[in-house]
Amino acid sequence: MAIASFSLPLTYFSSRNKLLPSYCCCSSSFEKPIFAPSSNCIAKQALREIQNSGVIACLRAQNAELANRAARAALDGGISALEIVVSTPDAFEVLRNLVHDYPTKTFGVGTVLKAKDAKDSIKSGAKFLMSPATVMDILVGISESDALYIPGVMTPTEILSAFNTGAKIVKVYPVSALGGVGYISALKRPFSHIPMVASQGITIDLIGQYIGQGASAVVLSDAIFDKEAMSQWNFDKIYQLASHAALQGKQAVERSDH
């Protein structure tokens, strides 16, 4: 399907750069993505960019046009790492368009539960994949030249198992239901060497606390893609929320580095 054209709100404008073909150094059993960075392996680069930003925007939309426009509002607002939930209609076509138009951003696909969806995500340009649980077929089936896989974990045993199997970073989910900031703090005591992303029910005002207690980044869904704003196609509101979240993430990362 074709993505409809649109006019951006007057409060923001976007810049575009042409994408140059490149080559990734690592070998892999998965097919290479259409859009690959020219240096380092994709997984290492994606991990670095996620850790530098402190925020992953998670987008779920009812149709492709809404997903496309909401994503652009968030990206223009300053979000540098964005994932599209795989159940979004025409998610891979939306992803390909975004990867082409925003070559400096880091894109991923969320709620990936099948190896086929992982493969299609990578072919469409995803640099990272996330799941609510650890999908072993994906964890052992992709290499650093494919994408960064962020498996979902809940318990200390799951964290250590995923890490020992090769995960470079894990997603603690559902973090709010498990105790929020305090749970991340407790997990980081024995697992200070394992990077963690906190996900589920996180608000913008808690970004600093999560990163301050050891999270490498947080996943924000409704906090950026506000349900009312999405239902009203209020992309100006999404832009503003994204700007606030991106700033909070950057400041939190800077504080944690000192």
N, C-alpha and C positions, 0 to 999 in steps of 0.2 A: 504494500500500500504506500501511497505517497504521503509524506508529512506536510501538512498544510503550512503555508507561510503565515507570518503574523508580525505585528508591530510591538516593539517592547515598550513598557511604561516609560514615561518621560524621565523618571528618576534614575534610570541606568542605561548604559550602552555597553556593547561588547566589542572586543577586538578579536580578529581572526588571524591565524598564521597558516601558511601552507605546510602540509605534512610531507616530509621527505622519506623515501624508502630507506630501510636500514637493515642491519643484520645482528642477530643475537648470538653470543659466543657459545652457549651451552647446547648440549644434545638433549633429545627428548623423544618419548614414544608418542606424544600427542602431536597433532599438526601445529605448525607455527601460526601465530596470529597474523592477521593481515597487517596490523599496525604494530611494529616492534621498535623499541628504543635502540639507539645506535651504540650504547655503551652499557656494560655490566649486564647481568641477567635480569630478566623482567621481575622476578620475585624479589631480588635484593633491592632493586630500584623502587618497587611498589612499597616494600616495607619501610624504606627510608622516607619516602614521601608521606606515608601515613603517619609515621612517628613525628615528622616535622610539622604536620598540620594539626594533629591532635583531635581531628574531627572527621568522621566519615558520615556523609549525608546518605540516608537510606530512603529511596523513593519507591513507592508503590502507587500505581495509578490505575484508573478504570479503563483508560484507553490510551492509544499511542500518542495522540496529539496532546493530551493533557500531560502525559509523562514528558514529552519533548519540551513543552513550554515551561513546565515547572522546573525541570532539570536546568534549563538555560537560565532561568531566574536565579536559581541557587548558585550556579557556577559564576554568573556575572556578579553575584553578591560577594564572591570571594572564596567559596568552597573549592578546595583543590582535590578532594577525594570523594567520589560519589558512586554509590552502587544502585543498580536498578534491580528490584526483586523480579525473579525469573517469571513469576506468574503474571506480570504486567503484559497486556496484549502487545504483540509485536515487539517484545523487549529487545530482541537482538537487532532489529532494524533501527530502533531508537538509539541503541548503543552505537551502532556503526556510524550514524549521523553525528552523534556527539563526539565520538573519537576523532572523526574527520575535522569537525569544526573547532574542537578544543584540544589540540595535540599536546599541550603542556599540562593538561589535567590528568588525574589518575582515576580510571574507571574500573568498576567491578560489577559483579552480578551476585545478588543475594538469594538466600534460601535455595541454594543449589543442592539437590539431593540425589541426582543421577549423574553417572559418568557422561552420558550423552549431552546433558545440559552443560556440563563443565566444558566439554569439547566445543560445543557450539558457542559458548561464551568466549572462549579463547580465540576461536576463529573470527569472532566479531570485534575483537580488540580489547577484551577485558584483561586488565593486569592483575586483578585479584578476584578471588571467589570466596564467598562466605556461606556457611551452613549453620543451622541451629543445633546440629549435633555433629559428631565426627563421622564422616562418610569415608570408610577405609579405602574404597575403590578409588576415590578422588585423591586422598592423601598420599597413597603409594603410586598413583597413576600419573601424576604430573611432576615435572622437574622444575628447576628454577628458570629454565628457558621458556616455560609455558606461562605460568602465572603464580602468584602468591596464593596459597590456599590457607584460609583462616577457619579451622574447624571449631564448631561449637562445643563447649565443655561446661560442666556444672560442678563437679567435685574435684578434690585434689587428685584422686586416682585417675580421673579422665584427663586432667591437665597433664600429668606426668606421662600417661600412656600416649597421648597425642604428640607430646614433645619428643619422646623417645622414638616414636615412629617416623619423625622427620618434620613435624610442624615447626615453622619458624616463629609463629605467633598464634595465640589461641583467642577465641571469643568467649568470654564468660557470659553465659546466657541461661536463664533470664535474671540479670543481675539485681534488679530492683526487688524481685520476689525473694531473692536469696539473702538480702540484707544490704544491698546498695554499696555505698562507699566503704562501710565497715567490712563488708565481705571481701572486697578487693584488697583492702589493707591487710586483712588476715591471710589471704592467699599469697600475697607478695612476700610475707615473712619467710616461709620455707622455699618459695619459688621466685626469688628475686632475679634469677637468671633467665626466666621465661617471660617474654613480652606478652602482654595481655591487652585485649580490647574489651571494654565494658559495653554491654548492649542490653537494651530493653528498659523503657520507661524513664530515660534520662532527659532532664530538662537543661536548658542552656546555662542556668545559674549553677548547675552542679558540675560543669565541665572542669573547672579549676580544682574542685575537691577530688574528683576521680583521678585526674592526672597527678595531683599532688600526693596521692596515696599509692601511686605506682602504675596506674594504667597508662599504656602507651598512647591510647586514643579512646574516644567514645563514639558510639554509633547513635546518631540522632535521626529519628524518623518524624513523628508528629511535631517535634520541637521546631523543625524547619518547614516541613510540608504539613503545616497546620490543616486540620481537617476542614475547618470552615473556609479557609483560604483556598483550599483545593476544590471544594464544592462550588465556590463562587468564581473560580478561575482568577483569583486575586494574586497575580504574580508579583505585584509591587510589595505585598505583604511578605511573600516568600523571599523575595530579594532582601528585604529588611531583616528578617529573621536569620537568613544565611549570613549576612554581613556581620551581625552581632555574634553569631556562633563562631564564625571563622576568626574573628578578633579574639574572642575568649579562648579559643583553642590555641592560637598563636601565643598569646600572653601566658597561658598555663604551661606550655612547652618551654618557653623561655625561662620561666621561674624554676621549673624542674631541672633545667640544665645548669643552674647556678649552685 
